[in-house]
Amino acid sequence: MSRVKMGDEVVVISGKDRGKVGKVIERIPEEDKVVIQGLNITKRHVRAQKRGQESGIVEREAPLPACKVMLVCPRCGKRTRIGTKITLLEEGEKEKLRTCKKCGEVID
């Protein structure tokens, strides 16, 4: 299970984009991968599909394994591991919250 959600600010911890920070724009849970805005750019040669459409080289973000990124805590601004905290709601329901391991702040 990936602990990173869409819209989270993450930092890449290994690979060619190591140290760069970006926002998660897509999750692929069946492959345990994430797509980060502006990072892991690949070039793809595209053929024209219809008349009048141009062919060329298109740059786009490729998925990264979720284990290669760490969440950036919105409060302390450092990359951190993610903990979980279970709180009891009314009527005996439980809610699972993500927490920062460094400052202890609830992330969402």
N, C-alpha and C positions, 0 to 999 in steps of 0.2 A: 504494500500500500504506500503510495506516495504521500508525503506530508506537505507537499507544495501544491498550492491551489492557483487557479487563474487569477491574475492581477497582483500576485505577490512579487515583491522586489527580491531578486536572487543574485548571487555572485557565483561565477564559474570557478571551481577549485582545481581543475586540471584540464589540460588540452591546449589548443592554440589560442583560445580566448581566455586563458587563465587570468583571474583578477578583475575581469570586466563585470560590470553590473548591468542588469536589464530587467525587464518586466515579463512575466510569463503570459503569453498570449494564447497558448493552446496546451492542453494536456492529452496524452495518449496513454490511458491507464493500462490497456491490454499489453502494451510493449514497455510500460514503465518509462516513458520518455516525456520530455517537455520541449516546447518551442519558445525561445526567448527572443523578444523584439530586438532586432539589430545585431544579434550575435550568431555565430556559426553560419555565416553566409556562404552559400554554395552557388556556383554558376551552372546554368542549365541551358543547353542549346535547344531552341524551340523552332519547330517547323511551322510555316503558315498553314492554318487549317482551312481557311476559306479564301476566296478571291478578294484581293484588296487588303487582307490582313498581313502584317509584316512578320517576318521571321527574325530571329536574332538570339542574343545571349541574354537570359533573364537571371537576375540575382534574387535569391530568396533565402529565408531562414530554414535551416534543416533541424530536425529534432536532435536533442541531446539526451543521454541517459539521465534520469532523475538523480542518480547517485553522484553525478558530477557537479551538482549545484547545491548551494546552501542558502537558506533564507537569511535575509537581512532584516534584523529587528527594527520595526518602525520607531521604537522608543530610544534605544541606545545606539542604533546605527551601525552595529557590528554584525558580522556574520555569526550565526548561531545554530546550534542544534535545536530541535523542536521537542518539547515535552508535552505531555497531555495532562489535563486536570479534569476530573469528573465532578460536576456540580449537580446537586439535586434541585429540581424545579418543583413546582406545585403538582399535586396529584401523583407523586411518586415517580415522575419522569426524570430521566438522567440526561445531562447534556455534556458532551465531550468538547473541551476547549483546547486550543493549541497555546502553549506558553513558551517564552524565551528561556533557555537554560542559563543564560548569563545574568539577566536582570530580573527574571521571574514574572515579567509583565505578560498579561494575556494578549495574544495577537489578534484573535477575532472572537 
